Amino acid sequence: MAATLKSRVASANAAGCEFPIQNLPYGVFSVDGGARRCGVAIGDMILDLAACEGSGLIDARGTFSRPQLNDFIALGREVWTATRARLTELLSEAATEPLPLVPMAEATLHLPIRVTEFTDFYASKNHAFNVGVLFRGPENALPAQWTHMPIGYNGRASSVVVTGTPIRRPMGQVRGESGPEWTACRRLDLELELGAIVGADSTMGQRVSVEQAEQMIFGYVLLNDWSARDIQAWEYQPLGPFQAKALGTTIGAWIVTTDALEPFRSQGAPRDNDILPYLHETRPGFYDLTVGWTMNGQQMARTNYNVMYWSSAQQLAHHTESGCPMRVGDLLGTGTISGPAPDQTGALLEMTQGGKTPVTVNGQARTFIEDGDEIGLYAHADGPGYRIGFGPCAGRVVPAAE
Amino acid sequence: MAATLKSRVASANAAGCEFPIQNLPYGVFSVDGGARRCGVAIGDMILDLAACEGSGLIDARGTFSRPQLNDFIALGREVWTATRARLTELLSEAATEPLPLVPMAEATLHLPIRVTEFTDFYASKNHAFNVGVLFRGPENALPAQWTHMPIGYNGRASSVVVTGTPIRRPMGQVRGESGPEWTACRRLDLELELGAIVGADSTMGQRVSVEQAEQMIFGYVLLNDWSARDIQAWEYQPLGPFQAKALGTTIGAWIVTTDALEPFRSQGAPRDNDILPYLHETRPGFYDLTVGWTMNGQQMARTNYNVMYWSSAQQLAHHTESGCPMRVGDLLGTGTISGPAPDQTGALLEMTQGGKTPVTVNGQARTFIEDGDEIGLYAHADGPGYRIGFGPCAGRVVPAAE
């Protein structure tokens, strides 16, 4: 898509705007308590796709009036491509058809998909090593299989919420001096991630190749996998994190499509060793995408998605290794995105060395997240004259219900 | 319910019948490729609940014509109780209304619920210890927190299948002599479990007490959590089992309700230590239920559900510890049910000491499951003059797709 392409929506052409005509991310919104419907972000407006479909401007077989994007996504990649082409046409500078545009400021944003199942991976080597040192010491930091397969675990889909939803500090069991203790979490953390949205079903008993997996991914959202580190440390052996990760997972409201990200395709981190053929990629599987996070508005860390070791396509292919069927609406967290330096880390656990080295936020010391703190994630890819942004992915922590 | 109560369906009154009028388990069936609908097992027949509702014999707000029981279950415990009373009336010896009964032999049984999310626990101390020895040695066999909380992990809902579905041996990465190896699983195992069906939603950020949790459970199914032990050993640290448990989970077709199990309420295993108040039970949380499994028709092991340490109500309460919302149709595996002796173990891993001590099945040696082997689970509670059975939970292993 030409970088010089402009939209008839003037705000979409402003420098630094996250939603230019080159982006066209999908979401679900409502106005004044009305029905939820699908939309596309353009500048500071939302194009009401249900209304577009109702007036014949676009055809997605009625799926745009549904309260989530799953049914549209299930139509498949050919429809995704055709719809994007039509939206580009309708929103371009030259177009003149009357369009149902809603100011984003007047809309309520909802979860863009009904999350079918949620899987979270662990694909930044810096993060895996840093956290491994804190949980198990430097000798056992990186598990032996880590450079041979994308390590992941099944998370909880029911606790995935949209940006802006308050996050309640969890209660839980932690290790006390003489046995377990029941307490409000004392080591509440964030995890800066992206989430890949699976856009096609696969069949039980049949594996999906990395190439097929890439074609199955509809797009990406920002994702904060809130984590209770003290609960995690006590519960996580031998079956992995459970309640420490079930207090809430915040995702952004806008799904940035793989089509919009295509110009930013990038290699990931260099490999330490050969990998098995089922994980081979025939082209670079990452994107050159700046990602970062803020606490109470203060910039905390920034890195690039292309520091990661395992791509979402590799993760999805591995997910089907055993014959596990994937379904439209499955959400695959990339894992925490961390660069090597403290100001490139996607979690406070790493940034503060497990709480030993406080950081200063607006003049106050922090090791972990305190009640009232707001964490915001961001991501953007910068092309010539335009920026592909993901919109906010924010949540404020409210006190525990003791 | 009186043990002497008889049904007008003669086969339901036969000695040893799993589906007497005291049971009334719910399932989903179809006939000759027709639409799926809800039914209740009675003797060797299925009462067609959709037809009952259509002719005004029973009222479940139209939910019995749905292809799964989730919508009926969501109506709540009062409706469950009223419906059970009405079914007992309709099926009793004295009743005379014409009933839409379908021979079970002519019906195809389907998944009784749309599985919303699947969580698997680890609640037999014998199993946890035995497996812990094999994976980590006797020193670290039982994790420190094991007697303080129900340990569980999120499993994969998309690979839950109904009894009779073939199970494909998975391919996967295993530890080789010099790095990972790509192979068909060589250590395929079963896990003998029950699965509790969550029958009510809970609210994000709000914990559920053990008493509330007990009221939220609709009933139980048999559950075989097929496990690839070699894949598991290589992948499971630090985030828990993933592809080793995603090849398939077989559940029985019939949900035995908590109302049917109520007369068999039982204490579980004695506690090693005090537990935190949020896990306290005010009454026994288990059932006196014989459970066992067969391989190729040969009896392999038998034990009782009441050997378990953590009840499903405790597991469900713990699941909401962090504020995690539960939903109708969530399936909670109890964990493998194993007694202390080898012929009481719910997995071959334990029975054969990790493959070191083969067992004989119909004259052939087995350490793990071979292609063509069929595993069958069973469970029943025996009352005075009647038996509450769960029906079959079987699966035959087919060769890997290499």
Interface residues (C-beta under 8 A of the other chain):
Chain A: T116 E117 Y122 G132 F135 R136 P143 A144 Q145 H148 M149 I151 G152 Y153 N154 G155 R156 A157 S158 S159 V161 R168 P170 M171 G172 Q173 R175 G179 P180 W182 M204 G205 Q206 R207 A228 I231 W234 E235 Y236 Q237 P238 L239 G240 P241 F242 Q243 A244 A246 L247 G248 N273 L276 P277 Y278 H318 H319 E321 S322 G323 C324 P325 M326 R327 D330 A401
Chain B: T116 E117 Y122 G132 F135 R136 P143 A144 Q145 H148 M149 I151 G152 Y153 N154 G155 R156 A157 S158 S159 V161 R168 P170 M171 G172 Q173 R175 G179 P180 W182 M204 G205 Q206 R207 A228 I231 W234 E235 Y236 Q237 P238 L239 G240 P241 F242 Q243 A244 A246 L247 G248 N273 L276 P277 Y278 H318 H319 E321 S322 G323 C324 P325 M326 R327 D330 A401
